Amino acid sequence: MSNPILYMATLSPPSRAVMLTAKAIGLELEYKVVNLLAGEHLTPEFLKMNPQHTIPTLVDGEDIIYDSHAICCYLVDKYSAADDTLYPKDLLKRAQVNARLHFDSGHLFARLRFLFEPILFFGCTEVSEDKIANLVKCWEIMEGFLQDHPYVCGDNMTIADLCCVATISSCNEVVPIDESKFPKFAAWFKRISQLPYYKDTNEVGAEELKAIFKMKLAENRAAQ
């Protein structure tokens, strides 16, 4: 049986969230890189597979799944049946993980996208202070999540931690985590970054995205 295929890009936080999840459960994926800046996600072939034209997209045999959070849930349920710690089967615990996944998609990643897209794709020359402030509000919420536990859903790491860190690590240079204001959050970030597979699976891609962001910002300003 062939490994599931992940259409991805290392600069994509959602792609890296799935990659982190696969590493956490010891699952080997086949990677197919999609060049977003070249529009490869908009080709007829990709649109036929995923009309939403998003990455990551997972192909597992004849099944196609998109949205990083849905993929992470699916992979743990299917390929880590012996250990449900990352995505608990207990309904209350699972609801808590789902809530944090929605926080990532509806708040963290949405606000990263609102900050980055104008510069990456539309020639914007300034980093919006309002959009930075919106991300800082997310840092405040993260601090609240972590007041009494080391992970966002309690005492054990879940896919919610992996999804959130993939997003946060992609913008923590533009919007730094102030350790004096958010000590629990900063400690959580350091804790996750010590995972043995973190650097190669997430940090390299996060640094790639931040480098492209800075390059595009400089190019946009020079073109004024």
C-alpha positions as CSV (number, residue, x, y, z in Angstrom):
1,M,0.0,0.0,0.0
2,S,1.4,3.4,-1.0
3,N,1.9,6.2,1.4
4,P,-0.7,9.0,1.4
5,I,0.3,11.9,-0.8
6,L,0.4,15.5,0.5
7,Y,0.3,18.4,-1.9
8,M,2.1,21.1,0.1
9,A,4.6,23.9,0.3
10,T,7.0,24.3,3.2
11,L,6.3,28.0,3.4
12,S,2.6,27.2,4.1
13,P,1.7,27.1,7.8
14,P,-1.2,24.7,7.2
15,S,1.0,22.4,5.2
16,R,3.5,22.3,8.0
17,A,0.8,21.6,10.6
18,V,-0.1,18.4,8.7
19,M,3.6,17.5,8.3
20,L,4.1,17.9,12.1
21,T,1.1,15.7,12.8
22,A,2.5,13.0,10.5
23,K,5.8,13.1,12.2
24,A,4.1,13.0,15.7
25,I,2.4,9.7,14.7
26,G,5.3,8.2,12.8
27,L,3.5,8.3,9.4
28,E,5.5,8.6,6.2
29,L,3.9,10.9,3.6
30,E,4.8,11.4,0.0
31,Y,5.3,15.1,-0.6
32,K,4.3,16.9,-3.8
33,V,5.4,20.5,-3.7
34,V,3.0,23.1,-5.1
35,N,4.5,26.5,-6.0
36,L,1.9,29.0,-4.8
37,L,3.7,32.0,-6.1
38,A,3.7,30.5,-9.6
39,G,0.0,29.7,-9.3
40,E,0.3,25.9,-9.5
41,H,-2.7,25.6,-7.2
42,L,-4.8,27.2,-9.9
43,T,-4.1,24.8,-12.7
44,P,-7.1,22.8,-14.1
45,E,-5.6,19.6,-12.7
46,F,-5.4,20.9,-9.2
47,L,-8.8,22.5,-9.3
48,K,-10.3,19.2,-10.4
49,M,-8.8,17.6,-7.3
50,N,-9.6,20.5,-5.0
51,P,-12.0,23.2,-6.2
52,Q,-11.1,25.3,-3.2
53,H,-7.5,25.4,-4.6
54,T,-5.9,25.2,-1.2
55,I,-2.9,23.5,0.2
56,P,-2.4,21.2,1.9
57,T,-4.4,18.6,0.0
58,L,-4.2,15.0,1.0
59,V,-4.7,12.1,-1.4
60,D,-5.1,8.8,0.4
61,G,-5.8,6.1,-2.1
62,E,-9.0,7.2,-3.8
63,D,-9.9,9.7,-1.1
64,I,-9.1,13.4,-1.2
65,I,-9.2,15.6,1.8
66,Y,-8.5,19.3,2.1
67,D,-8.2,21.8,5.0
68,S,-5.3,21.2,7.2
69,H,-7.3,20.7,10.4
70,A,-9.5,18.1,8.7
71,I,-6.4,16.3,7.4
72,C,-4.8,16.3,10.9
73,C,-7.9,14.8,12.5
74,Y,-8.2,12.2,9.7
75,L,-4.6,11.1,10.0
76,V,-4.7,10.6,13.7
77,D,-8.0,8.8,13.6
78,K,-6.9,6.5,10.8
79,Y,-3.2,6.0,11.5
80,S,-2.8,6.3,15.2
81,A,-5.6,4.2,16.5
82,A,-3.6,2.8,19.4
83,D,-3.0,6.2,20.9
84,D,-5.6,9.0,20.7
85,T,-3.7,11.5,22.8
86,L,-3.2,13.9,19.8
87,Y,-6.9,13.9,19.0
88,P,-8.9,12.3,21.9
89,K,-11.9,10.1,21.3
90,D,-13.5,11.4,24.5
91,L,-16.2,13.7,23.3
92,L,-15.5,16.6,25.7
93,K,-11.7,16.4,25.2
94,R,-12.2,16.2,21.4
95,A,-14.6,19.3,21.5
96,Q,-11.8,21.2,23.3
97,V,-9.3,20.3,20.6
98,N,-11.8,21.2,17.9
99,A,-12.4,24.6,19.6
100,R,-8.6,25.3,19.5
101,L,-8.4,24.2,15.8
102,H,-11.2,26.7,15.0
103,F,-9.2,29.3,16.9
104,D,-6.3,28.6,14.7
105,S,-8.3,28.8,11.5
106,G,-10.6,31.7,12.4
107,H,-8.2,33.8,14.4
108,L,-4.5,33.0,14.2
109,F,-4.2,32.0,10.5
110,A,-6.9,34.4,9.3
111,R,-5.0,37.3,11.0
112,L,-1.6,36.1,9.7
113,R,-3.1,36.0,6.2
114,F,-4.6,39.5,6.5
115,L,-1.2,40.8,7.5
116,F,0.9,38.9,4.9
117,E,-1.2,38.8,1.7
118,P,-1.2,42.5,0.9
119,I,2.6,42.5,0.9
120,L,3.1,39.1,-0.8
121,F,0.6,39.5,-3.5
122,F,-0.7,43.1,-3.8
123,G,2.4,45.3,-3.6
124,C,1.6,46.9,-0.2
125,T,4.6,48.8,1.2
126,E,3.7,49.0,4.9
127,V,3.0,46.5,7.7
128,S,-0.4,47.5,9.1
129,E,-0.3,48.5,12.8
130,D,-4.0,47.5,13.1
131,K,-3.3,44.0,11.8
132,I,-0.3,43.7,14.2
133,A,-2.6,44.7,17.1
134,N,-5.1,42.0,16.0
135,L,-2.4,39.3,16.3
136,V,-1.3,40.6,19.7
137,K,-4.9,40.0,20.8
138,C,-4.4,36.4,19.8
139,W,-1.3,36.3,21.9
140,E,-3.4,37.4,24.9
141,I,-5.9,34.6,24.2
142,M,-3.1,32.1,23.9
143,E,-1.8,33.2,27.3
144,G,-5.2,32.6,28.7
145,F,-5.4,29.1,27.2
146,L,-2.1,28.2,28.9
147,Q,-2.6,29.7,32.4
148,D,-3.0,26.3,34.2
149,H,-1.6,23.7,31.7
150,P,1.5,23.3,29.5
151,Y,-0.5,22.8,26.3
152,V,-3.5,24.5,24.8
153,C,-5.9,21.7,25.7
154,G,-4.5,20.6,29.0
155,D,-1.6,18.4,30.1
156,N,-1.0,16.6,26.8
157,M,0.1,17.9,23.4
158,T,-2.6,17.6,20.8
159,I,-2.9,18.5,17.1
160,A,-4.2,21.9,18.2
161,D,-0.8,22.7,19.5
162,L,0.8,21.6,16.3
163,C,-1.6,23.6,14.1
164,C,-1.2,26.7,16.3
165,V,2.5,26.6,16.4
166,A,2.8,26.3,12.6
167,T,0.9,29.5,12.3
168,I,2.5,31.4,15.2
169,S,6.1,30.5,14.2
170,S,5.4,32.0,10.8
171,C,4.7,35.5,12.1
172,N,6.5,35.7,15.5
173,E,9.2,37.8,14.0
174,V,6.8,40.4,12.6
175,V,4.7,40.3,15.8
176,P,7.2,39.1,18.5
177,I,6.0,37.3,21.6
178,D,6.7,39.6,24.5
179,E,7.9,37.1,27.2
180,S,7.3,39.7,30.0
181,K,3.6,40.0,29.0
182,F,3.0,36.5,27.8
183,P,5.3,34.2,29.9
184,K,3.1,31.1,29.6
185,F,2.7,31.5,25.9
186,A,6.4,32.1,25.4
187,A,7.2,28.9,27.5
188,W,4.7,26.9,25.4
189,F,6.4,28.1,22.2
190,K,9.8,27.0,23.5
191,R,8.4,23.7,24.6
192,I,6.9,22.8,21.2
193,S,10.1,24.0,19.4
194,Q,12.1,21.4,21.3
195,L,10.3,18.5,19.6
196,P,12.9,16.4,17.8
197,Y,11.2,16.8,14.4
198,Y,10.3,20.5,14.9
199,K,13.3,22.2,13.2
200,D,13.3,20.3,9.9
201,T,9.5,19.9,9.7
202,N,8.4,23.4,10.7
203,E,11.1,25.9,11.6
204,V,12.8,25.8,8.2
205,G,9.6,26.5,6.3
206,A,8.6,29.2,8.8
207,E,11.9,31.0,8.2
208,E,11.4,30.6,4.5
209,L,8.1,32.4,4.6
210,K,9.4,35.2,6.8
211,A,12.4,35.7,4.5
212,I,10.0,35.9,1.5
213,F,7.8,38.4,3.4
214,K,10.8,40.7,4.1
215,M,12.1,40.4,0.5
216,K,8.7,41.3,-0.9
217,L,8.2,44.2,1.5
218,A,11.6,45.6,0.4
219,E,10.8,45.1,-3.3
220,N,7.4,46.8,-2.9
221,R,9.0,49.8,-1.2
222,A,11.8,50.0,-3.8
223,A,9.1,50.0,-6.6
224,Q,7.3,53.0,-5.2
